[in-house]
Amino acid sequence: MFDDEGMDEIRQIFLEESTEGLDVMESGLLELEPGTADMETINNIFRAAHSIKGGGGTFGFVEVSDFTHWVETVLDEMRSAERDVTEDGITLLLESVDCLRGMMDSINAQSDYDTPRISALQARIVAVLNGEVDTGVVAAPPPEAVVTPEPTVEEQPSVEPAGNEEVETVIVEPAAELDKAPGAESVVGTSAEPSQPEVSIETDVAVEKAVSAPVAKAVETGKAEKGGSESGSSIRVNVDKVDSLLNLVGELVITQSMLGRFKKEFNVNDLSDLRDGLAQLESNTRELQEAAMQIRMLPIKVAFSRFTRLVRDLSRSMGKKVKLELLGEQTELDKTVLEKIGDPLVHLVRNSLDHGIETVEKRLAAGKPSEGLLRLSAHHEAGNIVIEISDDGAGLNRDKILSKAIERGLVGEDEQITDERIYMLIFQAGFSTADQVSDLSGRGVGMDVVRRNIQDLGGRIDVHSEIGKGSTFTIRLPLTLAILDGQLVRVGEETYIVPLLSIVESVFINPERVNVVANNQMLYRLRDEFLPITDLRAICGGYYRNMSLDADELDDKLLVVIETAGRRYGLVVDDLEDQQQVVIKALENNYRHVSGLAGATILGDGSVSLILDIPSLAQRCFSDLDEPEQLASA
Amino acid sequence: MNKEQAQLDGGIDLNPDALQFLTFILNGEEYGVDILKVQGIQGWSKVTPIPNTPDFMLGVINLRGAVVPIVDLRKRFQLDIVDYGPTTVVIVVKVTGDDGERVVGMVVDAVSEVYNVNARDIKPSPSFSGSISTEYIRGLSMIENKMVILLEIDSLVNAGVLDMVPGELVV
């Protein structure tokens, strides 16, 4: 079906356009209010559906255009006010959008369509069009829909059950059920005629009772195994961004020609011109860098948009009333960061819905409005993007977390710890305070993964919570993964780079404030706080743990105070050098990952400098502070 | 037709010039590297050491904008350490491994020659105790009455160098 060489490209264009169309349809459907007929929105949805149908027809994806035709018909009736916009209708259309997404995935993976699902849904749409009331998600498609040949399946030959005595009972199962059935190997073997390579819709839905469920699964399995095709991802860029890039390239060319004349002749009088030229080159380069990065920037709306649907579906299934508020959707961030932040965000949103926002009864009892508020916001702050997920739910139970932590030995019985640190405990692997594990969350897996994912992106996450009033998760991320704001620090002869995001402050060391506690662990009294400190030279010299530092040696040295996972530490360095943006080069490209390092970069003088991975470094150096027996061997 | 294929076809090389080896000297022995794997030869330059790596991993250098690790083959095969002299060079090779291609520099005593070697003249290597373990050796060849040890550079660099993790760490 997709064997042609040229098909690849065509398929890709079709997929991209259709995926955009489906997004338009989905967001439009979510905007629609039952009972009202917002013509503009319906028209938007209709247009999107129409182009998918047209595209399907043009590019030869008949199944897609046939299916979309029915969706379009429903929309057309809504548009011409022949049909009311109902909650059920919206749900049915949303399911159709999901189904079309599934078809797009199949096209992408070059696998077979999930025919039972498509036909079942199509039957429901046809039924609705015939004026019947839609039976909902789990209801079986009307039997006549299976028996009556439909216009879309004419190319599929029907199997005659009469010729095979094995087929005794014919049952019809809804597609939703079939999808979940355990796997089976063969479709063909169980159908009435083993030699028949094409399996018709009838055999899929109506076969012998014992094999009906596994059969449908085989279709699913086939799809999953093939996997997606390896085509480079593309990005849609606003023409303005490209224009500004071109303008800057033009300016660069002018600067180059201005500097180029010094190649021929140069005398001392030209020195100021040369200096001007170099200054111009510097600003050109910076602007060009920014403009080039802008091309990779996408609004966070792309990641936020899916939550409208997610929150709608989840809050319905949990019987909660939740209002989702999205702020700062136009805030832009790098495409790669955007793609990777999706899953952690989904997790946090689910968490807020499941544990944060209470049920209507509990909310009313607590004197809150019945509708919970979940707010996702994004804004830029000093070269970073800050994403906040806040709810007005129950908040984190400080005492419960603390007692659980003491129970698990993470915190000592009478240890004095700040609220902030208590809240950070929820990011520990396997930590859960949920009394009951739900299918959404509460298993204690996840929050640690969320934090790890965010750290992998070079960001960090903080929690603020007030019991009874709600909690806020704040994620700080660099705008891009390719470039990082770094502080150059000198340690011996080497220069290392500490990401600025991790640095709280830097102070001159006062040796009198250094206290050595058990096993050479040094603490530094900074104002009212004792910070565990370590010499960066010791770590970078190959030692994992702390080396004893001579207090005299600390004179003239600097302490870089870093913060990670809600705790502060101090790194002793010889000197602070410039702050600059550095281009991150992964060590994995030619070597492998080295723990404690986030990568390397090339400095202005051409030398290579290593970028420190603060979270993993802190874990290596300070994680076993609470385990004296390990330190004893040091 | 690639070399591997030529060898599979009973060692008969249809193109007598197909195999070319760049040879280098290490501890008085001459080793050959498939020239198609060689990216270039560099003089010795300062490296940036990487913490928590084996001692033979000298560090990384900037090679035309790429961060390239440099390995000392003497240290890797536990030979006597000699000071880097004027002939000490870094051979930069591009090897293929499970995770794709990598560019790595190897410090050797000196670069020697480029030889054409006919595939059928490559003799399987007997177990012998050269400086480099036999598992990274493709075979031996007599060239101009000298024995040249031809290396399996992909496995030498991948399994023998890059995948090695530091041993017991100094605590």
Interface residues (C-beta under 8 A of the other chain):
Chain A: E494 I539 C540 G541 G542 Y543 Y544 R545 K585 L587 E588 N589 N590 Y591 R592 V594 S595 G596 L597 A600 I602 G606 S607 V608 S609 L610 S633 A634
Chain B: K46 V47 T48 P49 I50 P51 N52 T53 M57 G59 V60 I61 N62 G65 A66 V67 V68 P69 D99 R102 V103 V104 L162 D163 P166 L169 V170 V171
